[in-house]
Amino acid sequence: MTDHPKRPDGRRRDELRPVNFVLNYVEYPEGSVLIEMGRTRVLCNVSVEEKVPAWMVGGGVGWLTAEYALLPRSTHTRTRRETWGLRGRTQEIRRLIGCSLRAAVDLDLLGERTLVVDCDVLQADGGTRTAAVTGGYVAVALALRRMSEQGLVPSEVLKPLVAAVSVGVVSGEVRLDLCYAEDHDAEVDLNVVMTDGGCLVEVQGTAEGTHFSRGTLDRMLDLAAYGIARLIQHQREALV
């Protein structure tokens, strides 16, 4: 058996970081959740707007969009606010979050409303985009639950749970839920979004400096599915 160096926080290769959801973290949004995954903390707030983009008006269908930002000292050194336009990374992460959470909402039942999901990283230690998706789902569920209780939407508007996790190859070992130190040194980095039923919503993968085999990809997807099943259980328990 090949010996692998210990993970920075001592976890097994198939072990998630500690996960915690703080519901209704902010009082004013229709749905608000602080998700903590290890030292990564992301605040997810959902606002409901009684309108849709101009190109959707009159269709009777709703929309969901997402925004994402790193607070200046969420990182080891200060990250500048993006006041002069969004970086490509930020735009790509916003697209990922929005696409992932639209898979969790029946937009036909939402009516001509828009759910705006704001994901602000309070502290970054790897996996901020996947934490935003996982926490964002819980915040969306809270917002839709409130709307359903008010008789604005049917309960069926919320589809089965959606969660996301990172997996990677570090020192030749496939690992689940990378922290920053592992992500920085990873030979392969993969972000996976899946539904409660095990269906893939999105897969983002990059080889850093070398290629990887189909077999490695299969092992990474299997490990991601294992981790997402556990994240979905955490979501389900938080929403009881």
VOPAGU-2260 file (C-alpha; in pm, 1 decimal, decimal comma):
REM VOPAGU-2260
SITE   aa  ch    i         X         Y         Z
SITE  MET   A    0       0,0       0,0       0,0
SITE  THR   A    1     131,2     344,7     -90,5
SITE  ASP   A    2     182,6     576,0     203,5
SITE  HIS   A    3      23,5     918,7     161,4
SITE  PRO   A    4      98,7    1228,2     369,7
SITE  LYS   A    5    -163,4    1322,0     625,8
SITE  ARG   A    6    -416,0    1584,9     533,6
SITE  PRO   A    7    -350,3    1928,9     687,7
SITE  ASP   A    8    -644,8    1891,5     927,1
SITE  GLY   A    9    -597,4    1520,7     993,1
SITE  ARG   A   10    -907,3    1399,2     807,0
SITE  ARG   A   11    -941,6    1071,4     619,3
SITE  ARG   A   12    -928,2    1106,9     242,3
SITE  ASP   A   13   -1305,7    1043,9     219,0
SITE  GLU   A   14   -1404,7    1269,0     510,8
SITE  LEU   A   15   -1589,3    1599,2     484,6
SITE  ARG   A   16   -1491,6    1895,4     696,6
SITE  PRO   A   17   -1736,0    1968,1     983,6
SITE  VAL   A   18   -2056,7    2110,7     833,9
SITE  ASN   A   19   -2291,8    2352,9    1006,1
SITE  PHE   A   20   -2588,9    2560,2     890,8
SITE  VAL   A   21   -2702,2    2866,6    1085,6
SITE  LEU   A   22   -3055,7    2938,2     965,4
SITE  ASN   A   23   -3204,0    3290,6     955,4
SITE  TYR   A   24   -2858,2    3438,2    1013,0
SITE  VAL   A   25   -2976,5    3774,0     876,4
SITE  GLU   A   26   -3324,5    3891,8     971,6
SITE  TYR   A   27   -3438,9    4075,1     659,3
SITE  PRO   A   28   -3398,3    3838,4     359,8
SITE  GLU   A   29   -3673,3    3590,9     270,7
SITE  GLY   A   30   -3414,6    3318,1     325,6
SITE  SER   A   31   -3078,8    3346,2     503,6
SITE  VAL   A   32   -2819,0    3081,9     592,4
SITE  LEU   A   33   -2460,6    3090,2     710,3
SITE  ILE   A   34   -2286,8    2771,2     600,1
SITE  GLU   A   35   -1965,9    2665,8     772,2
SITE  MET   A   36   -1749,4    2395,2     618,8
SITE  GLY   A   37   -1438,7    2371,7     829,0
SITE  ARG   A   38   -1289,8    2720,8     826,8
SITE  THR   A   39   -1481,7    2824,7     513,5
SITE  ARG   A   40   -1784,4    3040,7     593,0
SITE  VAL   A   41   -2029,8    3167,5     332,2
SITE  LEU   A   42   -2336,3    3380,7     397,9
SITE  CYS   A   43   -2623,1    3301,5     158,4
SITE  ASN   A   44   -2916,1    3545,2     146,2
SITE  VAL   A   45   -3219,9    3507,6     -81,5
SITE  SER   A   46   -3429,6    3805,7    -190,7
SITE  VAL   A   47   -3758,5    3774,6    -378,4
SITE  GLU   A   48   -3826,9    4033,4    -648,4
SITE  GLU   A   49   -4173,0    4062,2    -800,7
SITE  LYS   A   50   -4038,2    4080,8   -1153,5
SITE  VAL   A   51   -3835,5    3885,9   -1407,8
SITE  PRO   A   52   -3577,4    3992,5   -1667,6
SITE  ALA   A   53   -3723,3    4183,8   -1960,7
SITE  TRP   A   54   -3682,6    3890,8   -2197,4
SITE  MET   A   55   -3904,4    3675,5   -1972,2
SITE  VAL   A   56   -4193,2    3916,7   -1914,7
SITE  GLY   A   57   -4532,0    3769,9   -2005,8
SITE  GLY   A   58   -4415,7    3409,8   -2003,9
SITE  GLY   A   59   -4553,2    3330,9   -1658,7
SITE  VAL   A   60   -4222,4    3173,0   -1560,3
SITE  GLY   A   61   -3989,5    3273,2   -1277,9
SITE  TRP   A   62   -3612,6    3308,9   -1262,5
SITE  LEU   A   63   -3323,7    3256,6   -1022,7
SITE  THR   A   64   -2991,9    3437,7   -1037,9
SITE  ALA   A   65   -2689,7    3445,2    -808,4
SITE  GLU   A   66   -2415,9    3684,0    -704,6
SITE  TYR   A   67   -2087,6    3595,5    -535,4
SITE  ALA   A   68   -1818,8    3798,4    -363,3
SITE  LEU   A   69   -1514,3    3752,8    -145,5
SITE  LEU   A   70   -1509,3    4001,5     141,1
SITE  PRO   A   71   -1175,4    4185,8     154,4
SITE  ARG   A   72   -1026,0    3995,3     450,5
SITE  SER   A   73   -1193,0    3663,5     387,2
SITE  THR   A   74    -854,8    3556,8     245,7
SITE  HIS   A   75    -501,4    3541,8     388,0
SITE  THR   A   76    -420,5    3878,9     235,2
SITE  ARG   A   77    -673,3    4149,5     154,2
SITE  THR   A   78    -881,4    4087,5    -157,9
SITE  ARG   A   79    -979,7    4410,7    -330,8
SITE  ARG   A   80   -1347,6    4481,0    -382,1
SITE  GLU   A   81   -1450,1    4441,6    -745,9
SITE  THR   A   82   -1573,1    4797,9    -792,7
SITE  TRP   A   83   -1449,5    4834,0   -1151,9
SITE  GLY   A   84   -1607,4    4524,0   -1299,8
SITE  LEU   A   85   -1614,2    4157,2   -1211,5
SITE  ARG   A   86   -1318,9    3928,2   -1264,4
SITE  GLY   A   87   -1365,0    3624,7   -1485,1
SITE  ARG   A   88   -1346,8    3393,2   -1183,1
SITE  THR   A   89   -1628,3    3577,5   -1008,9
SITE  GLN   A   90   -1849,4    3570,8   -1317,1
SITE  GLU   A   91   -1788,6    3198,6   -1363,6
SITE  ILE   A   92   -1873,1    3120,6    -999,6
SITE  ARG   A   93   -2191,7    3329,0   -1017,6
SITE  ARG   A   94   -2294,9    3132,7   -1325,2
SITE  LEU   A   95   -2223,2    2801,0   -1149,6
SITE  ILE   A   96   -2428,4    2891,0    -841,8
SITE  GLY   A   97   -2721,6    3019,1   -1046,7
SITE  CYS   A   98   -2726,6    2716,4   -1277,2
SITE  SER   A   99   -2700,6    2475,8    -984,0
SITE  LEU   A  100   -2983,4    2633,3    -784,3
SITE  ARG   A  101   -3214,3    2668,6   -1084,0
SITE  ALA   A  102   -3204,0    2288,8   -1093,9
SITE  ALA   A  103   -3364,8    2296,9    -748,2
SITE  VAL   A  104   -3664,0    2519,7    -833,9
SITE  ASP   A  105   -3963,1    2459,5   -1059,6
SITE  LEU   A  106   -3955,9    2796,6   -1231,7
SITE  ASP   A  107   -4292,6    2729,3   -1395,3
SITE  LEU   A  108   -4453,9    2728,1   -1049,0
SITE  LEU   A  109   -4266,9    3033,1    -920,7
SITE  GLY   A  110   -4468,7    3284,4   -1121,8
SITE  GLU   A  111   -4306,8    3595,5   -1265,5
SITE  ARG   A  112   -4071,8    3643,4    -973,8
SITE  THR   A  113   -3694,7    3637,0    -939,3
SITE  LEU   A  114   -3500,6    3473,8    -658,2
SITE  VAL   A  115   -3171,7    3659,0    -608,6
SITE  VAL   A  116   -2917,5    3451,0    -416,4
SITE  ASP   A  117   -2632,6    3660,0    -271,7
SITE  CYS   A  118   -2335,0    3451,6    -161,2
SITE  ASP   A  119   -2072,8    3643,9      34,2
SITE  VAL   A  120   -1759,8    3466,0     152,4
SITE  LEU   A  121   -1681,3    3573,2     508,7
SITE  GLN   A  122   -1380,8    3341,9     538,3
SITE  ALA   A  123   -1219,7    3135,1     264,6
SITE  ASP   A  124   -1035,0    2809,3     322,2
SITE  GLY   A  125   -1114,4    2627,7      -1,5
SITE  GLY   A  126   -1444,4    2513,0    -149,7
SITE  THR   A  127   -1618,5    2849,8    -136,2
SITE  ARG   A  128   -1817,5    2793,9    -455,7
SITE  THR   A  129   -1937,4    2449,2    -352,1
SITE  ALA   A  130   -2026,8    2577,8      -4,9
SITE  ALA   A  131   -2224,0    2858,4    -172,5
SITE  VAL   A  132   -2427,2    2605,2    -370,9
SITE  THR   A  133   -2489,5    2382,3     -67,6
SITE  GLY   A  134   -2580,7    2670,1     162,9
SITE  GLY   A  135   -2765,1    2850,5    -114,5
SITE  TYR   A  136   -3004,4    2559,2    -152,4
SITE  VAL   A  137   -3099,5    2577,6     214,6
SITE  ALA   A  138   -3154,0    2954,5     189,5
SITE  VAL   A  139   -3371,5    2907,2    -121,3
SITE  ALA   A  140   -3570,9    2637,2      58,3
SITE  LEU   A  141   -3636,5    2873,7     350,1
SITE  ALA   A  142   -3751,7    3150,3     114,4
SITE  LEU   A  143   -3984,2    2920,5     -79,0
SITE  ARG   A  144   -4119,4    2768,5     241,9
SITE  ARG   A  145   -4212,0    3117,2     359,5
SITE  MET   A  146   -4375,0    3197,4      25,1
SITE  SER   A  147   -4569,1    2870,6      33,5
SITE  GLU   A  148   -4695,9    2943,5     384,7
SITE  GLN   A  149   -4818,1    3280,4     254,4
SITE  GLY   A  150   -5003,5    3107,1     -29,1
SITE  LEU   A  151   -4787,8    3266,0    -298,2
SITE  VAL   A  152   -4647,2    2943,5    -445,8
SITE  PRO   A  153   -4729,3    2572,5    -414,2
SITE  SER   A  154   -4499,0    2359,9    -200,8
SITE  GLU   A  155   -4403,2    2163,5    -513,5
SITE  VAL   A  156   -4205,5    2465,3    -638,4
SITE  LEU   A  157   -3903,4    2328,8    -449,7
SITE  LYS   A  158   -3741,5    2035,1    -625,6
SITE  PRO   A  159   -3523,3    1766,1    -461,4
SITE  LEU   A  160   -3214,2    1880,5    -276,9
SITE  VAL   A  161   -2897,9    1995,6    -454,3
SITE  ALA   A  162   -2547,5    2011,2    -306,0
SITE  ALA   A  163   -2190,1    2046,0    -425,6
SITE  VAL   A  164   -1844,8    1940,6    -315,1
SITE  SER   A  165   -1486,1    1956,3    -432,2
SITE  VAL   A  166   -1265,0    1654,0    -488,6
SITE  GLY   A  167    -905,7    1645,4    -598,7
SITE  VAL   A  168    -586,9    1449,1    -640,7
SITE  VAL   A  169    -321,1    1554,9    -389,0
SITE  SER   A  170       9,5    1369,9    -362,8
SITE  GLY   A  171    -139,5    1101,5    -587,1
SITE  GLU   A  172    -438,0    1044,1    -355,7
SITE  VAL   A  173    -802,9    1118,9    -439,0
SITE  ARG   A  174    -940,1    1336,3    -157,5
SITE  LEU   A  175   -1281,2    1477,3     -69,1
SITE  ASP   A  176   -1361,7    1839,7      19,0
SITE  LEU   A  177   -1026,4    2010,2     -26,9
SITE  CYS   A  178    -914,8    2285,1     208,4
SITE  TYR   A  179    -709,4    2573,5      69,5
SITE  ALA   A  180    -369,8    2413,0     132,1
SITE  GLU   A  181    -477,4    2099,2     -55,9
SITE  ASP   A  182    -644,7    2291,7    -335,8
SITE  HIS   A  183    -327,3    2495,7    -381,7
SITE  ASP   A  184    -115,9    2181,3    -423,1
SITE  ALA   A  185    -367,5    1961,6    -607,8
SITE  GLU   A  186    -264,4    1782,3    -925,9
SITE  VAL   A  187    -632,4    1762,0   -1024,0
SITE  ASP   A  188    -921,3    1972,9    -896,7
SITE  LEU   A  189   -1287,9    1887,6    -953,9
SITE  ASN   A  190   -1608,7    2061,9    -844,3
SITE  VAL   A  191   -1922,7    1848,8    -863,7
SITE  VAL   A  192   -2289,9    1946,0    -823,9
SITE  MET   A  193   -2551,8    1672,7    -783,1
SITE  THR   A  194   -2917,4    1628,6    -691,4
SITE  ASP   A  195   -3061,6    1416,0    -414,5
SITE  GLY   A  196   -3134,8    1148,8    -675,2
SITE  GLY   A  197   -2769,5    1126,2    -775,0
SITE  CYS   A  198   -2805,1    1314,5   -1104,2
SITE  LEU   A  199   -2521,2    1541,5   -1211,0
SITE  VAL   A  200   -2595,4    1911,8   -1250,8
SITE  GLU   A  201   -2242,7    2030,0   -1328,8
SITE  VAL   A  202   -1885,8    1901,1   -1326,5
SITE  GLN   A  203   -1584,5    2133,0   -1344,6
SITE  GLY   A  204   -1245,0    1970,2   -1366,6
SITE  THR   A  205    -889,0    2086,1   -1427,1
SITE  ALA   A  206    -556,3    1908,2   -1440,0
SITE  GLU   A  207    -280,8    2127,5   -1297,7
SITE  GLY   A  208      32,0    2060,6   -1499,7
SITE  THR   A  209     -45,2    1700,0   -1595,0
SITE  HIS   A  210    -326,7    1492,1   -1738,3
SITE  PHE   A  211    -536,3    1235,9   -1552,4
SITE  SER   A  212    -699,5     909,4   -1652,1
SITE  ARG   A  213   -1063,4     815,0   -1702,1
SITE  GLY   A  214   -1025,2     579,5   -1407,8
SITE  THR   A  215    -914,7     866,8   -1184,7
SITE  LEU   A  216   -1213,5    1071,9   -1299,5
SITE  ASP   A  217   -1447,4     783,6   -1213,4
SITE  ARG   A  218   -1295,0     752,7    -865,0
SITE  MET   A  219   -1332,4    1126,9    -812,5
SITE  LEU   A  220   -1696,7    1123,8    -919,6
SITE  ASP   A  221   -1768,8     827,5    -693,7
SITE  LEU   A  222   -1609,6    1007,2    -399,2
SITE  ALA   A  223   -1800,4    1326,7    -481,9
SITE  ALA   A  224   -2129,1    1133,4    -487,3
SITE  TYR   A  225   -2042,8     986,0    -147,5
SITE  GLY   A  226   -1969,8    1330,3      -4,0
SITE  ILE   A  227   -2274,9    1496,2    -158,4
SITE  ALA   A  228   -2502,9    1228,7     -13,1
SITE  ARG   A  229   -2375,3    1327,6     330,0
SITE  LEU   A  230   -2410,1    1699,0     261,1
SITE  ILE   A  231   -2769,3    1642,0     151,2
SITE  GLN   A  232   -2835,6    1463,1     478,6
SITE  HIS   A  233   -2699,7    1768,6     663,2
SITE  GLN   A  234   -2928,0    1992,0     454,0
SITE  ARG   A  235   -3228,0    1772,7     524,9
SITE  GLU   A  236   -3161,1    1780,2     899,9
SITE  ALA   A  237   -3117,8    2159,6     895,0
SITE  LEU   A  238   -3453,5    2206,7     721,7
SITE  VAL   A  239   -3658,0    1986,1     955,3
